[in-house]
Amino acid sequence: MTVRATKRGAERTSLEGERADVLVCGASFAGLAVARELAHTGADVLILDRYAIGERQTSACACPTPWLEAMGVTGAIRQELPYMSFTTPHGSVRYRLPWSWSSFDYRELCRLLFEQTDARFDTAKVEGRGRDLPGGEIEVLTDRGAVRAPLVVDALGWRRVLAHPHYQPPEGPLTRALEVHPPHDGSGDALDVWVERGITRRGYGWRVPAADEARIGACSYDPLQHVKEPTVALAARLGGEPLGFQGNWIPHRLRPAVQDGVLFVGDSAGHCFPLSAEGIRPAFYFGIAAGRELRAVLAGERSREQALRRYARFSAGHRHAFGFALRVQRLIPALPPRLLTLVLKVIGRQALVDRSFGWYLDVTPPAFAGAEPRPAAPAAEREPVAA
């Protein structure tokens, strides 16, 4: 169980009345990507999280290598994986990807991202939204008092703490996931996936080699199905002890990226790909987009309302790609296993692998991270940032 590095005793002073130019709630991938984009603006950016930066890992921590390169965090890479394998009860296929995955150290990656910001950080549990204050400022309630800012970001995950209504598992459109971290010998060059109804009826199992550990887990698109037993069984099947349990709920549907003046980024906006349940890269991507809009507000290039509208349209502009992935997520469990095996073998032709996985990467292209923020549009133009 994670031990919180929350301030205690004399260090646990009240935050009541604390003010910032930008308040970022959540210090994982999405929140840090927003703060990174606001570096060198001269703005007072405050990041709040219940846990210290990098303290609480909640994912399998694998990401397309081009994105880790674009974000300047390759120092956190543990193992590069240029292949993927897919196994069904009727066979296995192995794909050589047009790009590679890399497993990484969560704590180190968060540290490297935070080093690229000039934000303040403090530990506090964000509990909800308070009053709308004069001057357009928004009050955010924490367990250490109320904090206020004119620009507020919710990067707190699937709970979407600063909005109503909240998702309530297992009724919400959420994927249930759990993994363990047995010791590993550093071998392997593939991210392995098992699509077997014996593991999960609607979902998959995985293994991600990460140098001295393997990340083995299972997820279910049906939030009513528990995944502890399948995770333990898959680890035993692969010769690993079920050590270091960690799990999370993963949204598999886009949600509004703006509500009542707050920007939502990452899992709080449903920025997690259906089917693959990949959320790290979208968190970077949409975090950068949100940060650029806030940067324009701080520079006086557009109003807060204009920036909110642009960011909302930018996020919604990806609904077709995310919707397609959701339809495939619903289709895969319905396919007879033999037919699924045949489909995987057909897709395994290199030209199709390159095309399908190229599309998958380009939904949120890594070149976006290196693009300079666009100049402010004329007043007559209200187009979202180009993807």
ABEGO torsion letter per residue (X at the ends): XBBBABBBEAABBBABGBBBABBBBEABAAAAAAAAAABGAGBBBBBBBABBBGABBABAGBBBAAAAAAAGAAAABABBBABBBBBBAAEBBBBBBABBBBBBBAAAAAAAAAAABABBBBBBBBAEBBBBBBGGBBBBBBAAEBBBBABBBBAAEAAGAABOBBBBOAABBBBBBBBBBBBBAGBEABBBBBBBAAABABEBBBBBBBEABBBBBBBBABAABBAAAAAAAAAAAAGBBBBGBBBBBBBABBBBABBGGBBBBEAAAGBBBBGAGBAAAAAAAAAAAAAAAAAAAAAGABBAAAAAAAAAAAAAAAAAAAAAAAAAAAAAAABBAAAAAAAAAAAABAAAAAAAAAAAAAABBAAAAABBBBBBBBAABBBBBBX
